[in-house]
């Protein structure tokens, strides 16, 4: 019985440890996604777009610099429209990915909290049963009084 109890405890503590580590990893994702959601244009160092979209002036300079020689330079209205379209696309993409990460990590965190709490309560019950078994074994045998 003692070996079975030890294996049960090892399983319970491992389940709690794995739930805790998974929760910490999810918290990292939640924090990163929250920052990305708060400033989508600078999310992850502009990994979603190679051009600078933080300002219209920078976008104009970079776009004009990329135009091959001999090709017409777009006018101000066209550049403004290109900037607005690129900016909106990046903002929508970052928001979608951030909300997806927040939702997935949030649900996994909730599941891990449930797994941890359930296993921790189960381990406490195992410990209580083991303590009751030890105290019963250590107690002197009960004798019934003889009635004459």
C-alpha positions as CSV (number, residue, x, y, z in Angstrom):
1,X,0.0,0.0,0.0
2,X,2.9,2.3,0.8
3,X,4.3,2.1,-2.8
4,X,1.0,2.8,-4.3
5,X,0.6,5.9,-2.1
6,X,4.0,7.1,-3.1
7,X,3.3,6.7,-6.8
8,X,0.0,8.6,-6.3
9,X,1.8,11.4,-4.6
10,X,4.4,11.6,-7.3
11,X,1.7,11.8,-10.0
12,X,-0.2,14.5,-8.0
13,X,2.9,16.6,-7.5
14,X,3.9,16.2,-11.1
15,X,0.5,17.3,-12.3
16,X,0.6,20.3,-10.1
17,X,4.1,21.2,-11.3
18,X,3.2,20.8,-15.0
19,X,0.1,23.0,-14.4
20,X,2.2,25.7,-12.7
21,X,4.8,25.7,-15.5
22,X,2.2,25.9,-18.2
23,X,0.4,28.7,-16.4
24,X,3.7,30.7,-16.2
25,X,4.3,30.2,-20.0
26,X,0.7,31.3,-20.7
27,X,1.2,34.4,-18.5
28,X,4.2,35.3,-20.7
29,X,2.0,35.1,-23.8
30,X,-0.8,37.1,-22.1
31,X,1.6,39.9,-21.2
32,X,3.1,40.0,-24.7
33,X,-0.3,40.0,-26.4
34,X,-1.5,42.7,-24.1
35,X,1.4,44.9,-25.1
36,X,0.9,44.2,-28.8
37,X,-2.8,45.0,-28.4
38,X,-2.0,48.3,-26.7
39,X,0.2,49.5,-29.5
40,X,-0.3,47.4,-32.7
41,X,1.9,49.5,-34.9
42,X,5.0,48.7,-32.8
43,X,4.1,45.2,-32.0
44,X,7.0,42.8,-32.0
45,X,9.3,45.4,-33.6
46,X,7.1,45.9,-36.7
47,X,7.6,42.2,-37.6
48,X,4.4,42.4,-39.6
49,X,5.5,45.1,-42.0
50,X,8.9,46.0,-43.3
51,X,8.0,49.7,-43.8
52,X,7.7,52.1,-40.9
53,X,4.0,52.8,-40.3
54,X,4.4,54.8,-37.1
55,X,4.3,58.1,-39.0
56,X,3.0,59.2,-42.4
57,X,6.2,61.2,-43.2
58,X,8.4,58.1,-42.6
59,X,6.1,56.0,-44.8
60,X,6.3,58.6,-47.6
61,X,10.1,58.7,-47.5
62,X,10.4,54.9,-47.5
63,X,7.8,54.4,-50.2
64,X,9.4,56.9,-52.5
65,X,12.8,55.5,-51.9
66,X,11.6,52.0,-53.0
67,X,10.2,53.2,-56.3
68,X,12.4,52.0,-59.2
69,X,14.0,54.6,-61.4
70,X,11.8,55.8,-64.2
71,X,8.5,54.9,-62.5
72,X,6.1,57.7,-61.6
73,X,6.0,58.8,-57.9
74,X,2.5,58.7,-56.4
75,X,1.0,62.0,-55.5
76,X,0.2,63.0,-51.9
77,X,-3.4,61.7,-52.0
78,X,-2.3,58.3,-53.3
79,X,0.5,58.0,-50.6
80,X,-2.0,59.0,-47.9
81,X,-4.4,56.3,-49.1
82,X,-1.6,53.7,-49.3
83,X,-0.5,54.6,-45.8
84,X,-4.0,54.4,-44.4
85,X,-4.6,51.0,-46.0
86,X,-1.2,49.6,-44.8
87,X,-1.8,50.9,-41.3
88,X,-5.3,49.5,-41.0
89,X,-4.2,46.1,-42.3
90,X,-1.4,45.9,-39.7
91,X,-3.6,47.1,-36.9
92,X,-6.3,44.5,-37.8
93,X,-3.8,41.7,-38.1
94,X,-2.1,42.5,-34.8
95,X,-5.4,42.9,-33.0
96,X,-6.7,39.6,-34.3
97,X,-3.5,37.7,-33.4
98,X,-3.3,39.4,-30.0
99,X,-7.0,38.6,-29.2
100,X,-6.4,35.0,-30.3
101,X,-3.4,34.6,-28.1
102,X,-5.2,36.2,-25.1
103,X,-8.2,33.9,-25.5
104,X,-6.1,30.7,-26.0
105,X,-3.7,31.5,-23.2
106,X,-6.5,32.6,-20.9
107,X,-8.5,29.4,-21.4
108,X,-5.4,27.3,-20.9
109,X,-4.6,29.2,-17.7
110,X,-8.1,28.6,-16.4
111,X,-7.8,24.9,-17.1
112,X,-4.4,24.8,-15.4
113,X,-5.7,26.5,-12.3
114,X,-8.5,23.9,-12.2
115,X,-6.1,21.0,-12.7
116,X,-3.7,22.4,-10.0
117,X,-6.5,23.0,-7.5
118,X,-8.1,19.5,-8.1
119,X,-4.8,17.7,-7.8
120,X,-3.7,19.8,-4.8
121,X,-7.0,19.0,-2.9
122,X,-6.6,15.3,-3.8
123,X,-3.0,15.3,-2.5
124,X,-4.2,16.9,0.8
125,X,-6.8,14.1,1.1
126,X,-4.1,11.5,0.5
127,X,-2.0,13.1,3.2
128,X,-4.9,13.2,5.6
129,X,-5.7,9.5,5.0
130,X,-2.0,8.6,5.4
131,X,-1.9,10.5,8.7
132,X,-5.1,8.8,9.9
133,X,-3.6,5.4,8.9
134,X,-0.4,6.1,10.8
135,X,-2.1,7.3,13.9
136,X,-4.4,4.3,14.0
137,X,-1.5,2.0,13.6
138,X,0.4,3.7,16.4
139,X,-2.5,3.8,18.8
140,X,-2.7,1.0,21.4
141,X,-5.4,-1.7,20.6
142,X,-8.8,-1.0,22.0
143,X,-10.1,-3.4,24.6
144,X,-13.7,-3.8,25.5
145,X,-14.5,-3.9,29.1
146,X,-15.5,-7.2,30.4
147,X,-19.0,-7.3,31.7
148,X,-19.7,-9.9,34.4
